[in-house]
Amino acid sequence: MRVDRPNWKVVLPVAAGAGFLLVGFWGLILGPIAAVAFISARGGKQAADNGADDEARRLAAYMADAAKGESAGADPRKAESPEVAAADVPPTPTVAGSRKPTFDEIKQRVAQLDARQAFEALAATRLASLDNARDAHAATEAALLTRRLAPGAKQAGVRLRAAANAIGVSLAGGHALLARGVFSEYIAERTALPLAPPQWEALGRALLGQGDLMEAAWAMHAGALIAGDRAAAQKRLIEVAGKAADGGQSAVALKLYGTLLAKYPDSQYADFVRANVKAEQKKLGKA
């Protein structure tokens, strides 16, 4: 039996309008995405039988057109020459090209986009993530775009979820530099990032591997505390402090040892830490 394809030109504007009423501007994106996911899940088998492989392409094209129309209403100059405006948009690196971009390249591209282009790029990255939830580059770009397009305390949840998703996907895929980059962009909001203890631990290890000792200690300590393991949290501080001491960074080691003694004055490791503090102080004195 043949099943008619949904009329996206009707479904998506309705979903965008409903999303806008519920959550504001961000609903213009989340509403259509939710509608796509729901309709795709509901009619997955029929879609496969009827050769709907081109549905994603049609949807992507429509969302791009919708985004242009949305931004054109706010800026008449863009509406007068859409061909010129579209021509200066760089290709999305997460979708096209065999070489995946670095974090710095993604960040640079996002910074160069105007408001309309940023909206289109976010739609493209969200579609890419729907197609492949493990696409770390798409998730990273989405996190940077979300940080830009969803500022303020009211939209913090959306912004932080995008960052946590990008970090988690990047770590799972072995893209430590992407995870590190996203974390660095969200460093001011790190205490609110919704990461699980294993993800904090993995992030800390990735940061440690890049020589970001203070950030690594913070992440690993946070993961252990969230897991409710105070002893492990102290061990993480001692571990990173030891790495700093071995690397000739006595000032960093002393700061981490001091943090442990301040947070855990009755620590079972206090005597060991105080002995190490004296040793590092001697090194600094000789230097």
N, C-alpha and C positions, 0 to 999 in steps of 0.2 A: 504494500500500500504506500502511495506517495504522500509524503508529509511536506507541506509548504514551509519554506524557510521564513523565519520571522522578518518582518519589515523593520530593519534597523533604523531607517529614517523616521519611523514613528516611535519605536521602542526606546532608542537612546535619548532623544530629546525629553521624552516623558520621564525616563529614569534620571536624567540630569536635573530636571526641574524638581523632582521629588527629593533628590539628594541635596539640592540647594536649600530647600525648605527645612530639611532635617539638620544639616550640619554647616550650612553656609557655602562659601565659595568652593571649598574642597569637595562638596557633594557633586559639583559639576563633573568631577573625574571619578569619584568613588561610585556614584549612582550608575553610570553606564557600565563600569567594570563589574559591579555586582549583578547587573542585569545579564551581562554576557555570560558570567559564570553560572548563573541560575538556569538560563535557557539552554546553555551547552550541556549542563549536567542532566537536565530533564529530557532532552532529546538527543542524547549522545548516540545511541544505537541507530536511530532513524537517520541521523545526519551522516553516519558512516555509510549506511546502505545507499544513500542518495548522492554520494560523491560530493560532500560539502567541504572538500579540502581547501577550496578557494574562499571559504567564508571569512577566515582570518584576514586575508588580503583585502577583501571588500570592506570589512569592518575597520581595518587600519586606515584605508583611504577615506572612509566616511568620517572617522574621528578627526583626521587631519583637516578635512574641509570644515567640520564643525568648529574646530579650534580656531581656524582662520576667521570664520564668521563671528565667533564670540569676541575675539580681540578686535576685529575690525569695527565693531560697534563702539568700542571705547576710543579708537583712534582712526578717524576718517581718512587720514593720509594713507594708512595701510590698506584701506578698502579700495582706494583709487587705483592702486597698482599692485595687485597680489602677485603677479608674475615676478616683478622686481623684488618684492619682499621675500618670496620663496627662494629666489635664486641665490640669495646671500646666506642661506641657512646651511651650515656645514653638515655633511652626512653624519648620521648617528653612528658612532663607532661601535656601539653594542649590537647593532643590527647588520651593518655592512662591513666588509673587509675581513681579510684572513688574519691579520695581526691585531691582537687585542690591545687596546690602549692601556697605558699606565695610569695610575691614580692621578698624577700631575696633569696628564693630558686630558683626562675626563674633567678634572677641576677647571682647567683652563677653558675648555669648551663651554662648560656650564656658565662660567663668568662672562663669556662673550655673547651669550644669548640675550635678546630682548624679551619682554614679557610674553609676547605671542609665541616666539620661538621656544621659550622655556616651557610653556604650556604644551606645545606640540611634542617636544622632546619627552616630557613626562608621560604623555599618553603613549608614546612609542615604547618607552622603557617598561611601562606597566603591561602593555600588550606582550612585550618580549618575555616578561616574567610569567605571564599567564601561559605562554607557550613552553617556557622552560624555567621552572621555579629555582633551578640551580645556577642560573646565569648570574654569576657574581658581578660582572661588569654592568649589566643592566640594573641590578639591585644597588650597586654603588652610585650609578648616575641618578637613580631615582631618589636615593638618600640625599644627595647634594641638591637636587632640584627641589625636593620637599622642604629642605632647610630654607631655601630661598623663597618658595611660594607659600609656605605655611608658617610665617613668623608669629611670635607672640605666645603668651601663656595659654590662650584658649585653644590653640592648635598644637600644643606641645605633645599631646598623645599621638597624633598622627605623625608628627615629625620624628619622635623618638622611636616609634614602631618601625618606621622606614629605616632608621639608622641601625636598630637592632637586627632587623632582617638582613641588611647588607653585611653587617659584621658576621652574623651567623652563617650566611651563605658563603661568604668569602673564606671563612675559616674552614668550613666543611669541604670546600673545593681546593684547599691548599693555596689560596691567594692571600698570604699573610700581609703583603704590602697594601692590598686594598682594604683589608680590615683595619690595619694600622692607620691608613689615611682617613677613613670614615671616623674612627675614634678620635683622631686629632681634631677633626672639624667639629665634633660634638663634645669636646673635652669640658666645656663649661657646664654641660648638662649630664655629665657622666654618671652622677649619682642616681639619676632617674632612668637610665637606660634599662629596658626590660630584658636583660640577659640572664640565662640560667647559669648556675655555678660552674658547670663544665665549660660553658662558653667564656666565662670570665677567666677561668684557668687557661684555656687555649689562647685567648687574647693576650693574657699576660706572658705566656711562653713566646708568642709571636713578637711581642714588644721587646722581651728580653733578648731574643735573637737579633733584633735590630739595634741593640744597645740603648734602648729607652728604659733605663733602669728604674727611675722613679715611677713612671707610668706603669711599668711591668709590676712593680711591687704593689702599687695601688690596686691594679686589676686582680692580681692573684689573691691579695689579702681580702678584697671585697667578695670574691667568689667563695672563699672559705667561710667568711662570716655569714653570707647568705645561706650557705649549707649548714650553718650552726656549729661549725667546727672551730672553736677558738684556738685550740692547740695548733691546728693546721695553719690558721691565719698567722700566728706568731712565727711558725716555721717558714712561711713564705717570706716574711720580712727578713728573717735571719739569712735565708738562702740568697736573696738578692743583695743584701748587704755584704755577704761573703763574696759574691761575684764582683761587686764594686771594689772591695778591698783587694782582691786578686788582680783586678785591672788597674790598680794604682789610683783609684778614685776614693781616697780616704774621706773626703768631705761628704760624698754621697753616702758612704758606708756609715759615717757617724750620724748623719741625718736619719737614716733608717733605723739604726740602733736606738737613737733618741726617741723616735716615734714609738718603737716597741715599749721602751721603758715608761714612756708617758701614758700610753694606752693600757699597758698591762703591768702596773707597778709590782704586783704580786706574782709575776710570771715565774714558772718553774725554770725558765731559761735566763732569769735575770742575772745570776752570777756569771754565766757564760758570756752574756752580752756585755756586762761591765768589763770583763777581762778584755774582750775584743775592742771595746771603746778605748781603753788605756793603750792598747797596742797601736790603734790607728792614730791616737793623739801623739804618740811618740814618733810615728812616721811623719806626721805634719810638722812636729817640732824640729826634726832633723832636716826636713826639706827647707 
